[in-house]
């Protein structure tokens, strides 16, 4: 199994920045996909960013965050990051880390989430 723990959330003013971290442990070597999702109150969970492959060179972003957010990974630390710049109030949500590997349960593994609040 894979355990995921998110950190780095908090309260930030519009235009500010935060960096979220997702530390993976357990059977991490077989992970082929990691992603960040978010869920705002009363809304469905949505995909924010995804990173694929061992090299982590293949990434994709939701249109709403493209150009502002960057997903990256540190294989040595088994950690993925989400650098969030120029934050907007509509970015307010609980952010979840997700990982998939061969044999993972349906939907992959999930972290507990970290709250990001963008407000003045």
Rosetta blueprint (number, residue, H / E / L):
1 X L
2 X E
3 X E
4 X E
5 X E
6 X E
7 X E
8 X L
9 X L
10 X E
11 X E
12 X E
13 X L
14 X L
15 X L
16 X L
17 X L
18 X E
19 X E
20 X E
21 X E
22 X E
23 X E
24 X E
25 X E
26 X E
27 X L
28 X L
29 X L
30 X L
31 X E
32 X E
33 X E
34 X E
35 X E
36 X E
37 X E
38 X E
39 X E
40 X L
41 X L
42 X L
43 X L
44 X L
45 X L
46 X E
47 X E
48 X E
49 X E
50 X E
51 X E
52 X E
53 X L
54 X L
55 X L
56 X L
57 X L
58 X E
59 X E
60 X E
61 X E
62 X L
63 X L
64 X L
65 X L
66 X L
67 X L
68 X L
69 X E
70 X E
71 X E
72 X E
73 X E
74 X E
75 X H
76 X H
77 X H
78 X L
79 X E
80 X E
81 X E
82 X E
83 X E
84 X E
85 X L
86 X L
87 X L
88 X L
89 X H
90 X H
91 X H
92 X L
93 X E
94 X E
95 X E
96 X E
97 X E
98 X E
99 X E
100 X E
101 X E
102 X L
103 X L
104 X L
105 X L
106 X L
107 X L
108 X L
109 X E
110 X E
111 X L
112 X L
113 X L
114 X E
115 X E
116 X E
117 X E
118 X E
119 X L
120 X L
